[in-house]
Amino acid sequence: MDCLECKKNIIPYLRYELDDEALNDFMNHIDECESCREDLEIYYLVTEGVGVLDNRDTDYNLSKAFSRRLSDSKSYIKRLCIRRTLSYAADTVSFWALFVISIMYIRMLIL
Ligand SMILES: [Zn+2]
């Protein structure tokens, strides 16, 4: 993902509208690109700041909330990777179990 695409995805990210693949690409870019991360932080502070003003919650720490939001997104991506890996492992084990059972069954028919 390049900077232009990343900047296009800032608003969808803040609205939780990115799909898993786009979120992964977006977070990878945000980790590596200081400029886009700063843009994201500005958008976040502005959009969340308006919400905080509406709620009159004066103790709300926007910088901490921004860090928490990034951390939550990274945790979500990690869980997604683990889930995909486990799913792939389960598929592989299932395939080989079925393969071995098939071979054993064929051998029983032959002998
Ligand atoms: Zn960038």
Backbone and ligand atoms as CSV (ligand in chain L), in Angstrom:
chain,resi,resn,atom,element,x,y,z
A,1,MET,N,N,0.852,-1.188,0.000
A,1,MET,CA,C,0.000,0.000,0.000
A,1,MET,C,C,0.889,1.240,0.000
A,2,ASP,N,N,0.587,2.180,-0.914
A,2,ASP,CA,C,1.364,3.410,-0.946
A,2,ASP,C,C,0.662,4.494,-0.104
A,3,CYS,N,N,1.331,5.632,0.007
A,3,CYS,CA,C,0.822,6.694,0.882
A,3,CYS,C,C,-0.550,7.210,0.422
A,4,LEU,N,N,-0.735,7.336,-0.879
A,4,LEU,CA,C,-2.003,7.849,-1.395
A,4,LEU,C,C,-3.155,6.922,-1.016
A,5,GLU,N,N,-2.941,5.627,-1.216
A,5,GLU,CA,C,-3.973,4.651,-0.868
A,5,GLU,C,C,-4.204,4.627,0.642
A,6,CYS,N,N,-3.127,4.752,1.388
A,6,CYS,CA,C,-3.243,4.766,2.846
A,6,CYS,C,C,-4.090,5.952,3.307
A,7,LYS,N,N,-3.818,7.117,2.732
A,7,LYS,CA,C,-4.567,8.312,3.129
A,7,LYS,C,C,-6.042,8.187,2.756
A,8,LYS,N,N,-6.329,7.501,1.632
A,8,LYS,CA,C,-7.729,7.265,1.255
A,8,LYS,C,C,-8.431,6.361,2.267
A,9,ASN,N,N,-7.654,5.494,2.934
A,9,ASN,CA,C,-8.241,4.522,3.858
A,9,ASN,C,C,-8.349,5.029,5.296
A,10,ILE,N,N,-7.898,6.251,5.554
A,10,ILE,CA,C,-7.932,6.747,6.940
A,10,ILE,C,C,-9.372,6.851,7.458
A,11,ILE,N,N,-10.231,7.480,6.698
A,11,ILE,CA,C,-11.628,7.640,7.148
A,11,ILE,C,C,-12.330,6.275,7.261
A,12,PRO,N,N,-12.207,5.398,6.231
A,12,PRO,CA,C,-12.817,4.063,6.399
A,12,PRO,C,C,-12.270,3.322,7.628
A,13,TYR,N,N,-10.961,3.510,7.919
A,13,TYR,CA,C,-10.390,2.865,9.114
A,13,TYR,C,C,-11.064,3.390,10.377
A,14,LEU,N,N,-11.180,4.702,10.455
A,14,LEU,CA,C,-11.762,5.295,11.660
A,14,LEU,C,C,-13.232,4.901,11.830
A,15,ARG,N,N,-13.886,4.572,10.711
A,15,ARG,CA,C,-15.297,4.154,10.764
A,15,ARG,C,C,-15.436,2.632,10.850
A,16,TYR,N,N,-14.343,1.933,11.024
A,16,TYR,CA,C,-14.332,0.453,11.091
A,16,TYR,C,C,-14.913,-0.152,9.815
A,17,GLU,N,N,-14.589,0.428,8.671
A,17,GLU,CA,C,-15.166,-0.045,7.415
A,17,GLU,C,C,-14.183,-0.838,6.558
A,18,LEU,N,N,-12.921,-0.968,6.985
A,18,LEU,CA,C,-11.947,-1.718,6.190
A,18,LEU,C,C,-12.150,-3.209,6.386
A,19,ASP,N,N,-12.027,-3.961,5.290
A,19,ASP,CA,C,-12.081,-5.414,5.453
A,19,ASP,C,C,-10.735,-5.902,6.016
A,20,ASP,N,N,-10.654,-7.180,6.347
A,20,ASP,CA,C,-9.472,-7.700,7.046
A,20,ASP,C,C,-8.187,-7.480,6.253
A,21,GLU,N,N,-8.247,-7.734,4.949
A,21,GLU,CA,C,-7.056,-7.597,4.113
A,21,GLU,C,C,-6.600,-6.133,4.042
A,22,ALA,N,N,-7.562,-5.244,3.832
A,22,ALA,CA,C,-7.243,-3.814,3.747
A,22,ALA,C,C,-6.729,-3.305,5.095
A,23,LEU,N,N,-7.311,-3.797,6.179
A,23,LEU,CA,C,-6.858,-3.387,7.514
A,23,LEU,C,C,-5.420,-3.827,7.742
A,24,ASN,N,N,-5.093,-5.048,7.343
A,24,ASN,CA,C,-3.723,-5.549,7.494
A,24,ASN,C,C,-2.737,-4.679,6.703
A,25,ASP,N,N,-3.062,-4.395,5.442
A,25,ASP,CA,C,-2.186,-3.549,4.611
A,25,ASP,C,C,-2.065,-2.147,5.216
A,26,PHE,N,N,-3.194,-1.621,5.669
A,26,PHE,CA,C,-3.218,-0.275,6.246
A,26,PHE,C,C,-2.322,-0.200,7.484
A,27,MET,N,N,-2.462,-1.172,8.383
A,27,MET,CA,C,-1.685,-1.150,9.628
A,27,MET,C,C,-0.196,-1.361,9.349
A,28,ASN,N,N,0.123,-2.203,8.373
A,28,ASN,CA,C,1.533,-2.383,8.006
A,28,ASN,C,C,2.128,-1.070,7.513
A,29,HIS,N,N,1.348,-0.334,6.703
A,29,HIS,CA,C,1.851,0.939,6.187
A,29,HIS,C,C,1.984,1.970,7.321
A,30,ILE,N,N,0.988,1.999,8.194
A,30,ILE,CA,C,1.008,2.956,9.308
A,30,ILE,C,C,2.217,2.706,10.215
A,31,ASP,N,N,2.581,1.439,10.384
A,31,ASP,CA,C,3.750,1.102,11.209
A,31,ASP,C,C,5.048,1.628,10.608
A,32,GLU,N,N,5.097,1.651,9.273
A,32,GLU,CA,C,6.346,2.002,8.602
A,32,GLU,C,C,6.430,3.464,8.165
A,33,CYS,N,N,5.298,4.138,8.031
A,33,CYS,CA,C,5.288,5.478,7.445
A,33,CYS,C,C,4.864,6.527,8.485
A,34,GLU,N,N,5.811,7.316,8.886
A,34,GLU,CA,C,5.552,8.322,9.921
A,34,GLU,C,C,4.554,9.379,9.443
A,35,SER,N,N,4.649,9.767,8.171
A,35,SER,CA,C,3.760,10.790,7.619
A,35,SER,C,C,2.294,10.349,7.671
A,36,CYS,N,N,2.030,9.138,7.246
A,36,CYS,CA,C,0.650,8.636,7.248
A,36,CYS,C,C,0.157,8.423,8.679
A,37,ARG,N,N,1.070,7.995,9.541
A,37,ARG,CA,C,0.671,7.804,10.938
A,37,ARG,C,C,0.271,9.145,11.567
A,38,GLU,N,N,1.022,10.190,11.237
A,38,GLU,CA,C,0.674,11.516,11.753
A,38,GLU,C,C,-0.670,11.987,11.202
A,39,ASP,N,N,-0.892,11.736,9.895
A,39,ASP,CA,C,-2.193,12.105,9.307
A,39,ASP,C,C,-3.323,11.355,9.997
A,40,LEU,N,N,-3.097,10.064,10.231
A,40,LEU,CA,C,-4.120,9.265,10.912
A,40,LEU,C,C,-4.394,9.823,12.306
A,41,GLU,N,N,-3.338,10.162,13.008
A,41,GLU,CA,C,-3.508,10.681,14.367
A,41,GLU,C,C,-4.297,12.001,14.351
A,42,ILE,N,N,-3.980,12.868,13.380
A,42,ILE,CA,C,-4.704,14.147,13.280
A,42,ILE,C,C,-6.191,13.896,13.016
A,43,TYR,N,N,-6.485,13.032,12.036
A,43,TYR,CA,C,-7.885,12.707,11.747
A,43,TYR,C,C,-8.565,12.127,12.978
A,44,TYR,N,N,-7.854,11.228,13.662
A,44,TYR,CA,C,-8.434,10.589,14.845
A,44,TYR,C,C,-8.734,11.633,15.917
A,45,LEU,N,N,-7.749,12.501,16.182
A,45,LEU,CA,C,-7.929,13.505,17.231
A,45,LEU,C,C,-9.076,14.446,16.896
A,46,VAL,N,N,-9.184,14.817,15.612
A,46,VAL,CA,C,-10.263,15.733,15.213
A,46,VAL,C,C,-11.623,15.046,15.344
A,47,THR,N,N,-11.743,13.839,14.773
A,47,THR,CA,C,-13.051,13.177,14.794
A,47,THR,C,C,-13.443,12.768,16.212
A,48,GLU,N,N,-12.498,12.218,16.964
A,48,GLU,CA,C,-12.808,11.811,18.336
A,48,GLU,C,C,-12.965,13.034,19.243
A,49,GLY,N,N,-12.181,14.067,18.975
A,49,GLY,CA,C,-12.267,15.277,19.795
A,49,GLY,C,C,-13.637,15.913,19.715
A,50,VAL,N,N,-14.221,15.929,18.532
A,50,VAL,CA,C,-15.577,16.462,18.372
A,50,VAL,C,C,-16.554,15.628,19.200
A,51,GLY,N,N,-16.385,14.309,19.158
A,51,GLY,CA,C,-17.252,13.426,19.937
A,51,GLY,C,C,-17.105,13.666,21.427
A,52,VAL,N,N,-15.868,13.889,21.866
A,52,VAL,CA,C,-15.627,14.136,23.296
A,52,VAL,C,C,-16.261,15.454,23.724
A,53,LEU,N,N,-16.134,16.469,22.853
A,53,LEU,CA,C,-16.741,17.758,23.182
A,53,LEU,C,C,-18.252,17.627,23.313
A,54,ASP,N,N,-18.837,16.808,22.442
A,54,ASP,CA,C,-20.281,16.595,22.513
A,54,ASP,C,C,-20.670,15.930,23.827
A,55,ASN,N,N,-19.810,15.012,24.301
A,55,ASN,CA,C,-20.124,14.281,25.542
A,55,ASN,C,C,-19.697,15.026,26.802
A,56,ARG,N,N,-18.915,16.094,26.637
A,56,ARG,CA,C,-18.411,16.893,27.762
A,56,ARG,C,C,-17.621,16.041,28.761
A,57,ASP,N,N,-16.897,15.031,28.221
A,57,ASP,CA,C,-16.069,14.162,29.060
A,57,ASP,C,C,-14.666,14.767,29.103
A,58,THR,N,N,-14.380,15.601,30.093
A,58,THR,CA,C,-13.129,16.360,30.112
A,58,THR,C,C,-11.927,15.513,30.509
A,59,ASP,N,N,-12.118,14.340,31.108
A,59,ASP,CA,C,-11.003,13.500,31.539
A,59,ASP,C,C,-10.520,12.573,30.431
A,60,TYR,N,N,-11.146,12.598,29.297
A,60,TYR,CA,C,-10.817,11.687,28.210
A,60,TYR,C,C,-9.457,12.054,27.609
A,61,ASN,N,N,-8.536,11.088,27.522
A,61,ASN,CA,C,-7.200,11.310,26.979
A,61,ASN,C,C,-7.151,10.797,25.537
A,62,LEU,N,N,-7.167,11.718,24.578
A,62,LEU,CA,C,-7.244,11.347,23.168
A,62,LEU,C,C,-5.993,10.624,22.682
A,63,SER,N,N,-4.810,11.045,23.168
A,63,SER,CA,C,-3.578,10.383,22.726
A,63,SER,C,C,-3.558,8.923,23.175
A,64,LYS,N,N,-3.983,8.699,24.426
A,64,LYS,CA,C,-4.053,7.321,24.910
A,64,LYS,C,C,-5.086,6.534,24.126
A,65,ALA,N,N,-6.206,7.165,23.840
A,65,ALA,CA,C,-7.265,6.495,23.084
A,65,ALA,C,C,-6.770,6.134,21.688
A,66,PHE,N,N,-5.976,7.028,21.070
A,66,PHE,CA,C,-5.417,6.752,19.742
A,66,PHE,C,C,-4.462,5.565,19.807
A,67,SER,N,N,-3.578,5.564,20.806
A,67,SER,CA,C,-2.655,4.433,20.971
A,67,SER,C,C,-3.418,3.132,21.192
A,68,ARG,N,N,-4.484,3.214,21.989
A,68,ARG,CA,C,-5.291,2.022,22.269
A,68,ARG,C,C,-5.963,1.525,20.982
A,69,ARG,N,N,-6.439,2.460,20.170
A,69,ARG,CA,C,-7.094,2.084,18.910
A,69,ARG,C,C,-6.108,1.351,17.995
A,70,LEU,N,N,-4.872,1.884,17.895
A,70,LEU,CA,C,-3.859,1.213,17.063
A,70,LEU,C,C,-3.519,-0.157,17.634
A,71,SER,N,N,-3.385,-0.213,18.953
A,71,SER,CA,C,-3.060,-1.470,19.610
A,71,SER,C,C,-4.168,-2.504,19.400
A,72,ASP,N,N,-5.423,-2.063,19.501
A,72,ASP,CA,C,-6.554,-2.970,19.268
A,72,ASP,C,C,-6.543,-3.499,17.841
A,73,SER,N,N,-6.224,-2.625,16.893
A,73,SER,CA,C,-6.184,-3.049,15.486
A,73,SER,C,C,-5.087,-4.081,15.265
A,74,LYS,N,N,-3.915,-3.843,15.881
A,74,LYS,CA,C,-2.809,-4.793,15.737
A,74,LYS,C,C,-3.158,-6.134,16.388
A,75,SER,N,N,-3.808,-6.089,17.544
A,75,SER,CA,C,-4.223,-7.328,18.214
A,75,SER,C,C,-5.213,-8.089,17.352
A,76,TYR,N,N,-6.138,-7.356,16.733
A,76,TYR,CA,C,-7.122,-7.995,15.867
A,76,TYR,C,C,-6.421,-8.708,14.706
A,77,ILE,N,N,-5.442,-8.031,14.101
A,77,ILE,CA,C,-4.712,-8.624,12.972
A,77,ILE,C,C,-3.929,-9.856,13.422
A,78,LYS,N,N,-3.307,-9.782,14.617
A,78,LYS,CA,C,-2.571,-10.950,15.137
A,78,LYS,C,C,-3.507,-12.132,15.328
A,79,ARG,N,N,-4.681,-11.874,15.935
A,79,ARG,CA,C,-5.660,-12.958,16.140
A,79,ARG,C,C,-6.110,-13.529,14.804
A,80,LEU,N,N,-6.289,-12.646,13.821
A,80,LEU,CA,C,-6.702,-13.072,12.491
A,80,LEU,C,C,-5.646,-13.988,11.873
A,81,CYS,N,N,-4.356,-13.623,12.008
A,81,CYS,CA,C,-3.262,-14.444,11.471
A,81,CYS,C,C,-3.224,-15.799,12.163
A,82,ILE,N,N,-3.395,-15.798,13.491
A,82,ILE,CA,C,-3.383,-17.063,14.238
A,82,ILE,C,C,-4.547,-17.940,13.790
A,83,ARG,N,N,-5.736,-17.331,13.649
A,83,ARG,CA,C,-6.913,-18.083,13.212
A,83,ARG,C,C,-6.686,-18.682,11.823
A,84,ARG,N,N,-6.097,-17.910,10.914
A,84,ARG,CA,C,-5.834,-18.408,9.555
A,84,ARG,C,C,-4.819,-19.540,9.583
A,85,THR,N,N,-3.771,-19.395,10.417
A,85,THR,CA,C,-2.751,-20.430,10.513
A,85,THR,C,C,-3.346,-21.723,11.060
A,86,LEU,N,N,-4.164,-21.599,12.112
A,86,LEU,CA,C,-4.798,-22.785,12.696
A,86,LEU,C,C,-5.738,-23.435,11.699
A,87,SER,N,N,-6.462,-22.624,10.964
A,87,SER,CA,C,-7.380,-23.149,9.959
A,87,SER,C,C,-6.605,-23.895,8.873
A,88,TYR,N,N,-5.489,-23.324,8.442
A,88,TYR,CA,C,-4.653,-23.968,7.428
A,88,TYR,C,C,-4.092,-25.288,7.972
A,89,ALA,N,N,-3.634,-25.273,9.226
A,89,ALA,CA,C,-3.096,-26.492,9.848
A,89,ALA,C,C,-4.182,-27.561,9.944
A,90,ALA,N,N,-5.381,-27.163,10.347
A,90,ALA,CA,C,-6.481,-28.124,10.457
A,90,ALA,C,C,-6.830,-28.698,9.090
A,91,ASP,N,N,-6.841,-27.861,8.062
A,91,ASP,CA,C,-7.118,-28.338,6.704
A,91,ASP,C,C,-6.046,-29.324,6.250
A,92,THR,N,N,-4.791,-29.009,6.557
A,92,THR,CA,C,-3.690,-29.884,6.159
A,92,THR,C,C,-3.781,-31.232,6.857
A,93,VAL,N,N,-4.028,-31.208,8.169
A,93,VAL,CA,C,-4.161,-32.452,8.932
A,93,VAL,C,C,-5.339,-33.265,8.401
A,94,SER,N,N,-6.448,-32.587,8.128
A,94,SER,CA,C,-7.626,-33.292,7.595
A,94,SER,C,C,-7.314,-33.943,6.260
A,95,PHE,N,N,-6.612,-33.222,5.403
A,95,PHE,CA,C,-6.262,-33.774,4.088
A,95,PHE,C,C,-5.416,-35.020,4.239
A,96,TRP,N,N,-4.366,-34.941,5.059
A,96,TRP,CA,C,-3.469,-36.088,5.195
A,96,TRP,C,C,-4.128,-37.256,5.905
A,97,ALA,N,N,-5.010,-36.974,6.856
A,97,ALA,CA,C,-5.739,-38.056,7.529
A,97,ALA,C,C,-6.621,-38.772,6.518
A,98,LEU,N,N,-7.326,-38.017,5.706
A,98,LEU,CA,C,-8.177,-38.606,4.678
A,98,LEU,C,C,-7.344,-39.381,3.664
A,99,PHE,N,N,-6.190,-38.856,3.318
A,99,PHE,CA,C,-5.294,-39.512,2.360
A,99,PHE,C,C,-4.813,-40.855,2.908
A,100,VAL,N,N,-4.363,-40.874,4.160
A,100,VAL,CA,C,-3.856,-42.100,4.778
A,100,VAL,C,C,-4.979,-43.132,4.898
A,101,ILE,N,N,-6.162,-42.684,5.314
A,101,ILE,CA,C,-7.306,-43.599,5.435
A,101,ILE,C,C,-7.645,-44.192,4.065
A,102,SER,N,N,-7.584,-43.365,3.034
A,102,SER,CA,C,-7.882,-43.840,1.676
A,102,SER,C,C,-6.872,-44.888,1.243
A,103,ILE,N,N,-5.587,-44.641,1.497
A,103,ILE,CA,C,-4.536,-45.606,1.136
A,103,ILE,C,C,-4.740,-46.914,1.884
A,104,MET,N,N,-5.021,-46.814,3.194
A,104,MET,CA,C,-5.237,-48.027,3.992
A,104,MET,C,C,-6.444,-48.808,3.473
A,105,TYR,N,N,-7.497,-48.099,3.098
A,105,TYR,CA,C,-8.704,-48.747,2.594
A,105,TYR,C,C,-8.415,-49.462,1.275
A,106,ILE,N,N,-7.667,-48.792,0.405
A,106,ILE,CA,C,-7.308,-49.411,-0.892
A,106,ILE,C,C,-6.445,-50.642,-0.674
A,107,ARG,N,N,-5.509,-50.554,0.270
A,107,ARG,CA,C,-4.652,-51.716,0.562
A,107,ARG,C,C,-5.473,-52.877,1.085
A,108,MET,N,N,-6.486,-52.578,1.933
A,108,MET,CA,C,-7.344,-53.634,2.459
A,108,MET,C,C,-8.130,-54.302,1.322
A,109,LEU,N,N,-8.566,-53.524,0.349
A,109,LEU,CA,C,-9.318,-54.086,-0.783
A,109,LEU,C,C,-8.436,-54.957,-1.666
A,110,ILE,N,N,-7.182,-54.568,-1.831
A,110,ILE,CA,C,-6.239,-55.303,-2.684
A,110,ILE,C,C,-5.827,-56.612,-2.031
A,111,LEU,N,N,-5.535,-56.563,-0.716
A,111,LEU,CA,C,-5.030,-57.766,-0.041
A,111,LEU,C,C,-6.089,-58.735,0.356
L,1,ZN,ZN,ZN,2.625,6.671,3.924
